[in-house]
Amino acid sequence: MRGLQWLVDLRRRGYRPVGVAIDTTPRQFTPQGVLDVEAGDVAGLTDLRALLGLRVHVMGDDEKRVDDWARAACAAGAELVVAYVGEQPPRVLRAAVEAV
């Protein structure tokens, strides 16, 4: 997943971005702040702990792939997850974060 190491490094230095985007459609160029899912990436096997407490926007053209990554972001503890598939209206998923 392109861009994930950038986010992990930010979090390790104590920074917390307002949010990030996960793009499930592979692109040639990935702007900063966008995590680009590559062909071999599997949502359930990718360490997404860096998403804890963040607002995450998941986008792409394949509904199942977007849904898999949106659910993985929720499981990682994202504060809010919004999924966008093609021209469909966005779906909002909220992650259940336990109070410690």
C-alpha positions in Angstrom: 0.0 0.0 0.0 1.6 3.2 -1.2 1.5 6.1 1.3 1.0 3.9 4.4 4.6 4.3 5.6 4.3 8.1 5.4 1.3 7.9 7.7 3.0 5.5 10.1 6.0 7.8 10.3 3.8 10.8 11.0 2.0 9.0 13.8 5.2 7.8 15.4 6.4 11.5 15.5 3.2 12.4 17.4 1.3 14.0 14.5 -2.4 13.2 13.9 -3.7 14.3 10.5 -7.4 15.3 10.4 -8.0 12.5 7.9 -6.7 10.4 5.1 -8.1 8.9 1.9 -7.8 5.3 0.8 -8.0 4.9 -3.0 -8.7 1.3 -4.1 -8.2 2.1 -7.8 -4.5 1.9 -8.5 -3.1 5.1 -10.0 0.2 6.2 -11.5 0.6 9.1 -9.0 -0.5 9.2 -5.4 -0.8 12.6 -3.7 0.3 13.0 -0.1 -2.5 12.1 2.3 -3.8 9.3 0.0 -3.1 5.7 0.7 -3.1 3.9 -2.6 -4.2 0.2 -2.5 -2.1 -1.8 -4.9 -3.2 -5.0 -6.7 -1.8 -7.5 -4.2 -2.9 -5.7 -1.1 -5.5 -7.4 1.1 -7.6 -5.4 3.5 -7.7 -8.0 6.2 -4.0 -8.6 6.1 -2.7 -5.0 6.0 -1.7 -3.3 9.3 -3.9 -0.2 9.4 -3.4 0.7 13.1 -2.1 4.1 11.9 -5.8 4.9 11.1 -6.8 4.8 14.8 -8.9 7.9 15.7 -8.7 9.4 12.1 -11.4 10.2 9.6 -11.0 8.0 6.6 -12.5 8.3 3.1 -12.4 5.1 1.1 -13.0 5.5 -2.7 -12.9 3.3 -5.8 -15.0 1.7 -8.5 -15.3 -1.8 -7.2 -18.0 -1.9 -4.5 -16.7 -5.1 -2.7 -13.1 -3.8 -2.6 -14.2 -0.4 -1.2 -16.4 -2.2 1.3 -13.5 -4.5 2.4 -11.2 -1.5 3.0 -13.8 0.5 4.7 -14.6 -2.3 7.1 -10.8 -2.8 7.7 -10.5 0.9 8.5 -13.4 0.6 11.0 -11.7 -2.5 12.6 -8.5 -0.5 12.9 -10.3 2.0 15.0 -10.9 4.9 12.6 -13.1 7.5 14.1 -15.3 7.9 11.0 -15.2 6.0 7.7 -17.0 7.3 4.5 -17.1 5.0 1.5 -17.5 6.3 -2.1 -18.2 3.9 -5.0 -18.2 5.4 -8.4 -21.2 7.8 -8.8 -23.2 6.2 -5.9 -24.0 8.4 -2.9 -21.4 8.0 -0.1 -22.1 5.6 2.7 -21.0 6.5 6.3 -19.7 3.7 8.5 -18.7 4.5 12.1 -16.1 2.5 14.0 -16.9 1.4 17.5 -13.9 2.6 19.6 -13.8 1.4 23.2 -13.0 3.8 26.0 -9.8 2.8 27.9 
